[in-house]
């Protein structure tokens, strides 16, 4: 008879801003055997910080204080070089909880889109958010999701940007045009939609807000008809925490900061 596998449990503390933006209490409560709140003034295993400007410095401070894991909620574009060095030196796991790019359906969407990218005729994507949202922040979240699905975009530029949204263009690796639009409106739910069209079909992806386990939808269309890929009822927040647990248990480092560094350079140049 095999011995039972020991479940590792990690304590968590979040800043007030991160608590609200990342629905931290809900995510931690949904994984009670993995995470729990830190008691009193005890140093937590995991520190959660909001990704507002200056977040990389706060993350370095948390690593110096002894945090084994860092979760950054909706990170703004910043240079992550010092943070990457500090995380590597201390063996700290840093994961980014991104608005749409952390959705658990992203890997399936990536496979579907990239399998057809060589035959792409056009890619269109629209991100919507409530009135009052900073259009630069929306563009950053929008790009993070699209690039996760498509891979690097070429010739990216913003055509217009204002209080109601933005319009940007780019090209895919095969030269197909890309249109990115951001819309600030209270008339529809906040969401990102990505549509890739080929000569005989395409892929459509819908990524909802991570505030609840509303599922993303991925539909692949071809000569055989439409195929709806399996639905995952899990929020982007919870998927981030599961991924954090996997890396903490295994003692491995995620590629979040490396990938985000490339995206940050692009976003900084645009906005």
Secondary structure, DSSP 4 states (H G I P E B T S, - for coil): -PPPPPPP-EEEEE-HHHHHHTTHHHHHHTTTTTEEEPPTTPPPSEEEEE-STTHHHHHHHHHHTT-SEEEEESPPS---HHHHHHHHHHT-EEEEE-TTTT-TTHHHHHHHHHHHGGGEEEEEEEEEE-TT--HHHHHHHHHHHHHHHH---EEEEEEEEETTEEEEEEE-TTS-EEEEEEEE-SSS--EEEEEEEESS-EEEEEEE-TTS-PPPEEEEEETTEEEEPPP----HHHHHHHHHHHHHHHT---SHHHHHHHHHHHHHHH-
